[in-house]
C-alpha cells in the first residue's frame, strides 16, 4: 500500500508558500517521506502563482520531481485566471470531490 499525502496550498502569503508549502512538498517526495505527494492549489494561492514567475518555476521543479500538482478549476474561474493557470501546466479540474474523498479516507491532509 502506498503512503500518500495531500498538501492544500490556499494562502497567498509568500513566506509560507516558499518556506513551508513548496519546500515540504518537494522534500516529502525527494526524501521519500511519502511515496505519493499531491499538491492542491486552491483559492488565493492560485493568484500568487500566476502573478509570480518565481512560484511558476518552483511548481515546475516540484512537478518534475514527481509531485502531482492540481488546481481547483472553480477557484480559477472565480478569480478570472483560468487561462493563466492552465499555462502553468497544472492539472486543472473541479476538486471538491477529490478533497472530500481524501478527507474521508483518513490519509494525511496538510493545509496552509
C-alpha positions in Angstrom: 0.0 0.0 0.0 1.3 3.4 -1.0 1.7 6.0 1.7 0.3 9.3 0.4 -0.2 12.9 1.5 -2.1 15.8 0.1 -1.0 19.3 0.7 -3.6 22.0 0.3 -2.0 25.4 -0.6 -4.5 28.2 -0.2 -2.6 31.1 1.3 -1.2 33.9 -0.7 1.5 34.6 1.9 4.8 34.4 0.1 6.9 33.3 3.1 4.5 30.4 4.0 4.3 29.3 0.3 8.1 29.3 -0.2 9.3 28.1 3.2 6.6 25.7 4.2 4.3 24.6 1.4 6.6 24.2 -1.6 9.7 23.2 0.4 7.8 20.5 2.2 6.1 19.2 -0.9 9.4 18.9 -2.7 11.3 17.3 0.2 8.4 14.9 1.0 8.8 13.4 -2.5 12.6 13.7 -2.9 13.5 12.3 0.5 10.9 9.5 0.3 8.8 10.7 3.3 5.8 9.8 1.2 5.5 7.6 -1.9 2.9 9.9 -3.4 2.6 13.6 -2.8 -0.3 15.7 -4.2 -0.2 19.5 -4.0 -3.7 21.1 -4.4 -3.5 24.8 -5.3 -6.7 26.3 -4.0 -8.0 29.9 -3.7 -5.7 32.8 -3.2 -2.5 30.7 -3.8 -3.6 30.4 -7.5 -3.4 34.2 -7.9 0.1 34.3 -6.3 1.2 31.5 -8.7 0.0 33.1 -11.9 1.4 36.5 -11.0 4.9 35.5 -9.9 7.4 33.7 -12.1 9.4 32.5 -9.1 6.5 30.4 -8.0 5.9 29.2 -11.5 9.5 28.0 -11.7 9.1 26.2 -8.3 5.9 24.5 -9.4 7.7 23.2 -12.5 10.5 21.9 -10.3 8.1 20.2 -7.9 6.2 18.6 -10.7 9.4 17.4 -12.4 10.4 15.8 -9.1 7.2 13.7 -9.2 4.7 15.6 -7.1 1.2 15.6 -8.6 0.2 19.3 -8.9 -3.5 20.0 -9.2 -5.6 23.2 -9.0 -9.3 23.9 -8.4 -11.0 24.9 -11.7 -13.8 26.7 -9.8 -11.4 28.9 -7.9 -9.6 29.8 -11.1 -12.9 30.7 -12.8 -14.0 32.8 -9.8 -10.7 34.7 -9.8 -10.7 35.2 -13.6 -7.4 33.4 -14.0 -8.3 30.1 -15.6 -6.3 30.6 -18.8 -3.2 31.9 -16.9 -3.4 28.9 -14.5 -3.6 26.5 -17.4 -0.4 28.0 -18.7 1.3 26.9 -15.5 1.0 23.3 -16.5 -1.0 22.1 -13.5 -3.9 19.6 -13.7 -7.0 21.9 -13.6 -10.4 20.4 -12.6 -13.2 20.8 -10.1 -11.5 19.4 -7.0 -14.3 19.3 -4.4 -14.8 15.5 -4.8 -11.0 14.8 -4.7 -10.6 16.8 -1.5 -13.7 15.3 0.2 -12.8 11.7 -0.7 -9.3 12.3 0.5 -10.5 13.7 3.8 -12.9 10.8 4.3 -10.1 8.3 3.5 -8.1 9.2 6.6 -5.0 9.7 4.5 -2.8 12.7 5.7 -4.0 16.1 4.7 -1.9 19.2 5.4 -3.4 22.7 4.9 -1.6 26.0 4.5 
